[in-house]
Amino acid sequence: MSFYYKIAGFTLCCEEGLDEASLKALKAYESEPVEQADIHFTFHFNCLGLPEPEGELVTEIHARRWYRMSDGGYAFVDQADVISKEIINLVRMSNGFSKVEAWFCPMQMLSLDVEKRPYHLMGEVLKYAVLQQGGLVIHASSLAYDGKGVLFSAPSGTGKSTHTELWKTYKPGTVIVNDDMPVIRIENGEPLLCGTPWSGKNSINTNVSVPLKAIIFLKRGKTCSLTKMEPIEAVWRIYDAVRKPVVSELASEALDRIEEILQKVPVFQLACDISEEAVITAAKSIEA
């Protein structure tokens, strides 16, 4: 049995292998079957003796090694530890990430009670596909109000989620698009803010896509003020918040996406407290 999902403009198809919690998280994104999905996932479980990919090693971080394959695609392996060197996961991705095949070792080897690896892999691969086809995944909390999207970014603990919740209190009709890792996708030259199921520990997300009208970086303040950022500062603040792939040739594309977004979307810094005034001040970014 195959499952189909429409997420951030991409149709994803996967065979059986998703646990009940993953199916529940994805339910709001279910779609009708299509002849050819944008990304097709195939999962294999309880695999032992997994081989090293026959490709060019391009990067290694922690216990994961990435390879560039001869067909233009990628593969990565996860190693058990530096002593055994046993491969516990193998993932092969075609050029453009349209086909993804994964082999997973038995859950018992990793002391896992629930098989969440397929679900997490789907979110990771979507990040690469979005980047190659005109978009970004960014660490932020985001909302939709009156058909307009606003994205709030800041270091962890600054109050991104608190601020978007304030909008729900003071701006009835506000919808949280994604509370942790929203997608910005450029479609016909226009940036769209898109919800995805992968939304951090709070799992707050909505299956919507709306025009992105403002990006706001938060900082705590005793009074509320909204200041438009200079372009060069905006570039590096966004780049710092983007979920970048570890492969440098993919990560470098992020700057191209940021440049496209900044041609259409203003970036602000909001100094604020936790009050209705903070929402009123932030809303000025989309009132024009």
Backbone torsions as a table, in degrees:
resi	resn	phi	psi	omega
1	MET	NA	136.3	-180.0
2	SER	-108.1	146.7	178.0
3	PHE	-117.0	137.4	-177.4
4	TYR	-120.6	138.9	-179.4
5	TYR	-138.7	143.5	175.5
6	LYS	-111.2	111.2	-174.5
7	ILE	-133.3	121.4	177.8
8	ALA	51.9	38.0	177.8
9	GLY	87.5	-5.9	-179.8
10	PHE	-104.7	139.0	171.4
11	THR	-94.6	121.4	179.0
12	LEU	-108.2	138.1	176.3
13	CYS	-126.1	134.2	174.8
14	CYS	-138.4	148.0	176.0
15	GLU	-79.4	-178.2	179.7
16	GLU	-59.6	151.4	179.9
17	GLY	143.9	-5.9	178.3
18	LEU	-88.6	134.6	179.0
19	ASP	-75.7	171.5	-174.8
20	GLU	-61.7	-40.0	179.6
21	ALA	-64.1	-38.4	178.9
22	SER	-67.6	-42.7	178.1
23	LEU	-60.8	-38.4	178.0
24	LYS	-66.0	-42.6	-179.7
25	ALA	-64.0	-31.7	-176.7
26	LEU	-89.9	-9.8	-169.6
27	LYS	-56.1	-41.0	-177.8
28	ALA	-66.0	-12.5	-177.1
29	TYR	-108.1	8.9	-179.9
30	GLU	-60.6	146.1	178.1
31	SER	-140.5	170.2	178.2
32	GLU	-72.3	151.1	177.6
33	PRO	-59.8	146.8	175.7
34	VAL	-126.8	160.2	-177.9
35	GLU	-65.2	-38.5	-179.9
36	GLN	-141.9	113.5	179.1
37	ALA	-75.3	157.3	175.9
38	ASP	-67.9	-37.2	177.4
39	ILE	-135.2	123.3	-179.5
40	HIS	-113.2	124.2	-178.2
41	PHE	-107.0	135.7	172.1
42	THR	-126.6	129.6	-176.4
43	PHE	-117.4	139.9	174.1
44	HIS	-124.2	137.6	-175.1
45	PHE	-120.1	164.7	177.9
46	ASN	56.8	43.1	-176.8
47	CYS	-96.8	135.9	178.3
48	LEU	-125.7	158.0	178.4
49	GLY	64.4	38.9	-177.7
50	LEU	-68.8	139.4	-175.9
51	PRO	-87.3	160.9	171.1
52	GLU	-74.8	136.2	179.3
53	PRO	-62.6	147.2	177.3
54	GLU	-93.2	74.6	-180.0
55	GLY	-146.0	-173.5	-179.7
56	GLU	-89.8	122.7	177.7
57	LEU	-66.7	122.2	-176.7
58	VAL	-110.6	-25.8	176.2
59	THR	-164.5	156.7	177.4
60	GLU	-141.2	126.2	179.7
61	ILE	-138.7	125.6	-175.3
62	HIS	57.0	-120.3	-177.9
63	ALA	-108.6	22.7	-179.7
64	ARG	-118.0	132.6	177.7
65	ARG	-117.4	130.5	179.3
66	TRP	-104.5	140.4	-179.4
67	TYR	-127.8	143.4	171.5
68	ARG	-96.1	122.7	-174.9
69	MET	-91.1	162.4	-176.0
70	SER	-66.2	-23.1	-179.9
71	ASP	-87.4	5.4	-179.7
72	GLY	93.0	-6.2	178.6
73	GLY	-88.0	-168.4	-178.7
74	TYR	-131.9	162.6	170.8
75	ALA	-146.4	152.0	171.0
76	PHE	-141.3	154.2	176.7
77	VAL	-127.7	148.3	172.6
78	ASP	-109.0	133.0	-176.6
79	GLN	-101.7	144.2	-177.7
80	ALA	-62.8	-52.5	176.6
81	ASP	-166.8	171.9	-174.0
82	VAL	-71.1	-16.2	-177.5
83	ILE	-87.6	-53.6	-175.9
84	SER	-77.2	-31.2	-177.0
85	LYS	59.8	15.8	179.4
86	GLU	-72.6	134.0	179.2
87	ILE	-84.3	125.6	-177.1
88	ILE	-105.2	-22.3	176.6
89	ASN	-140.5	139.0	175.6
90	LEU	-132.1	127.5	-179.7
91	VAL	-128.9	128.0	175.8
92	ARG	-115.5	133.7	-177.1
93	MET	-128.3	128.3	-179.4
94	SER	-70.8	167.1	175.4
95	ASN	-59.4	124.5	-176.2
96	GLY	87.9	-3.1	176.6
97	PHE	62.8	28.7	179.7
98	SER	-78.5	-24.7	178.0
99	LYS	-128.9	128.0	-178.6
100	VAL	-129.7	125.7	178.4
101	GLU	-125.4	131.5	-175.3
102	ALA	-129.1	139.9	175.9
103	TRP	-118.3	123.4	-176.8
104	PHE	-116.4	140.0	174.8
105	CYS	-71.0	166.1	178.0
106	PRO	-57.8	142.6	-179.2
107	MET	-57.3	-34.1	-175.9
108	GLN	-61.5	-29.4	179.5
109	MET	-65.2	-25.3	-177.8
110	LEU	-109.0	7.0	-178.7
111	SER	58.2	39.4	178.4
112	LEU	-94.1	135.9	175.6
113	ASP	-90.5	-31.1	-177.8
114	VAL	-129.1	138.4	-177.5
115	GLU	-84.0	93.3	-178.9
116	LYS	-102.7	-3.2	-174.8
117	ARG	-60.9	-41.7	178.2
118	PRO	-59.9	-42.6	-179.8
119	TYR	-62.2	-47.0	-179.6
120	HIS	-66.5	-35.7	178.7
121	LEU	-64.9	-39.1	178.5
122	MET	-58.5	-43.7	178.9
123	GLY	-66.1	-38.1	-179.8
124	GLU	-67.4	-44.7	-179.0
125	VAL	-66.8	-37.0	177.6
126	LEU	-58.9	-36.9	177.9
127	LYS	-59.1	-42.5	180.0
128	TYR	-69.6	-41.5	-178.9
129	ALA	-65.1	-42.1	178.0
130	VAL	-59.9	-43.3	-178.0
131	LEU	-62.7	-42.3	-177.9
132	GLN	-72.6	-25.2	-174.8
133	GLN	-110.6	24.6	170.1
134	GLY	97.5	56.0	178.4
135	GLY	-171.2	-177.3	-178.0
136	LEU	-145.1	151.5	164.8
137	VAL	-108.8	129.1	-171.6
138	ILE	-130.5	143.7	177.5
139	HIS	-76.8	106.2	-174.0
140	ALA	-168.6	166.2	167.5
141	SER	-108.7	142.5	-172.2
142	SER	-141.3	154.4	-178.7
143	LEU	-143.8	164.2	173.4
144	ALA	-122.8	131.8	178.0
145	TYR	-142.1	127.2	178.8
146	ASP	55.3	38.1	177.8
147	GLY	75.0	12.9	-179.1
148	LYS	-122.1	141.5	-179.4
149	GLY	-100.4	139.2	176.1
150	VAL	-131.6	136.8	-177.3
151	LEU	-118.9	131.0	-178.9
152	PHE	-116.4	123.0	179.5
153	SER	-124.3	152.3	179.7
154	ALA	-178.6	162.8	174.5
155	PRO	-58.8	152.6	179.2
156	SER	-55.5	136.3	178.6
157	GLY	92.2	-4.2	-178.4
158	THR	-77.2	-30.0	178.2
159	GLY	122.1	27.9	179.8
160	LYS	-59.7	-51.5	-177.7
161	SER	-65.4	-38.0	177.8
162	THR	-60.4	-41.5	-178.2
163	HIS	-67.0	-44.7	-180.0
164	THR	-65.4	-32.7	175.5
165	GLU	-65.4	-33.4	176.5
166	LEU	-60.5	-36.2	178.5
167	TRP	-62.1	-39.6	179.9
168	LYS	-63.8	-30.2	179.1
169	THR	-77.1	-44.8	-171.5
170	TYR	-102.2	-11.4	178.0
171	LYS	-127.5	81.0	-179.6
172	PRO	-53.2	139.4	-176.8
173	GLY	98.1	-5.7	177.1
174	THR	-66.9	137.9	177.2
175	VAL	-121.3	130.5	174.0
176	ILE	-77.2	117.7	-178.5
177	VAL	-78.0	-49.6	176.4
178	ASN	-161.9	131.7	-171.9
179	ASP	-92.8	2.7	-176.8
180	ASP	-144.9	-48.6	-175.0
181	MET	-138.9	70.1	177.5
182	PRO	-70.4	160.1	175.9
183	VAL	-103.0	134.2	166.6
184	ILE	-105.5	118.4	179.7
185	ARG	-119.8	133.7	179.2
186	ILE	-93.8	118.8	-177.8
187	GLU	-128.1	121.8	-176.2
188	ASN	54.2	37.5	177.2
189	GLY	82.2	-1.4	-177.0
190	GLU	-114.0	128.6	177.5
191	PRO	-71.6	132.0	176.5
192	LEU	-115.3	139.6	172.9
193	LEU	-93.5	123.8	-172.3
194	CYS	-125.0	138.8	174.9
195	GLY	-81.1	151.4	173.7
196	THR	-140.9	161.0	179.3
197	PRO	-70.6	-20.1	-176.1
198	TRP	-86.4	99.4	-169.5
199	SER	-138.8	37.6	173.3
200	GLY	75.8	-169.5	-173.6
201	LYS	-66.7	-26.1	-179.2
202	ASN	-82.8	-17.0	178.0
203	SER	51.8	46.0	178.3
204	ILE	-103.3	114.4	-179.2
205	ASN	-159.8	159.8	179.6
206	THR	-137.8	140.6	-179.2
207	ASN	-82.0	78.7	178.0
208	VAL	-137.8	160.0	171.1
209	SER	-135.4	125.7	-179.1
210	VAL	-136.4	154.7	176.5
211	PRO	-59.5	131.6	178.0
212	LEU	-81.8	120.8	-175.0
213	LYS	-108.1	-18.6	-179.4
214	ALA	-161.5	145.8	170.1
215	ILE	-116.8	128.3	-175.1
216	ILE	-126.2	126.6	173.6
217	PHE	-97.9	128.0	-174.7
218	LEU	-93.9	146.2	165.4
219	LYS	-145.3	149.3	-178.1
220	ARG	-72.8	141.2	179.3
221	GLY	-152.6	159.0	178.2
222	LYS	-81.1	-23.4	174.1
223	THR	-126.5	166.4	-176.4
224	CYS	-104.5	130.8	176.6
225	SER	-150.7	146.9	-178.8
226	LEU	-120.1	122.9	-177.2
227	THR	-127.4	131.5	178.2
228	LYS	-75.7	135.3	-178.1
229	MET	-82.0	149.7	170.0
230	GLU	-69.6	147.3	-175.4
231	PRO	-54.2	-43.5	-175.7
232	ILE	-65.4	-38.3	176.9
233	GLU	-67.6	-39.7	-180.0
234	ALA	-61.3	-41.5	-180.0
235	VAL	-57.0	-50.3	-174.0
236	TRP	-76.0	-29.4	175.6
237	ARG	-67.4	-41.3	178.1
238	ILE	-68.6	-43.8	-178.8
239	TYR	-59.5	-36.7	179.5
240	ASP	-66.7	-29.2	-177.5
241	ALA	-89.8	-14.3	-176.3
242	VAL	-71.4	141.1	173.6
243	ARG	-78.7	97.1	-173.6
244	LYS	-92.5	136.8	172.8
245	PRO	-64.3	152.8	-179.3
246	VAL	-74.9	-19.2	178.4
247	VAL	-77.5	120.5	-171.2
248	SER	-61.0	-37.7	-177.6
249	GLU	-68.1	-24.3	174.1
250	LEU	-83.9	-40.7	-178.3
251	ALA	-62.8	-33.3	-178.4
252	SER	-64.1	-23.8	179.0
253	GLU	-68.8	-18.8	-178.5
254	ALA	-60.5	-37.8	-179.8
255	LEU	-64.6	-36.2	177.1
256	ASP	-64.5	-41.5	179.2
257	ARG	-65.2	-40.9	-179.6
258	ILE	-62.2	-42.2	179.3
259	GLU	-60.5	-41.5	178.3
260	GLU	-63.0	-42.4	-178.1
261	ILE	-65.4	-42.7	-176.5
262	LEU	-68.0	-19.0	175.3
263	GLN	-70.1	-18.5	-175.3
264	LYS	-119.1	-24.0	-170.1
265	VAL	-121.6	125.7	176.0
266	PRO	-75.7	152.1	-179.8
267	VAL	-121.4	133.7	-175.9
268	PHE	-126.6	160.8	165.6
269	GLN	-113.3	130.4	-179.5
270	LEU	-115.4	115.5	169.1
271	ALA	-90.7	126.9	-173.3
272	CYS	-157.9	163.0	170.0
273	ASP	-106.4	-162.6	178.9
274	ILE	-105.9	87.8	-175.3
275	SER	-156.1	170.9	175.0
276	GLU	-62.8	-33.0	179.0
277	GLU	-60.5	-34.1	177.8
278	ALA	-62.3	-41.0	178.9
279	VAL	-68.9	-44.1	179.3
280	ILE	-59.2	-41.9	-179.3
281	THR	-67.5	-46.0	-179.2
282	ALA	-63.4	-36.0	-177.9
283	ALA	-64.4	-19.3	177.4
284	LYS	-62.1	-22.2	-179.1
285	SER	-67.6	-20.8	-177.9
286	ILE	-119.6	8.5	-177.5
287	GLU	-81.9	-19.5	-178.9
288	ALA	-68.2	NA	NA
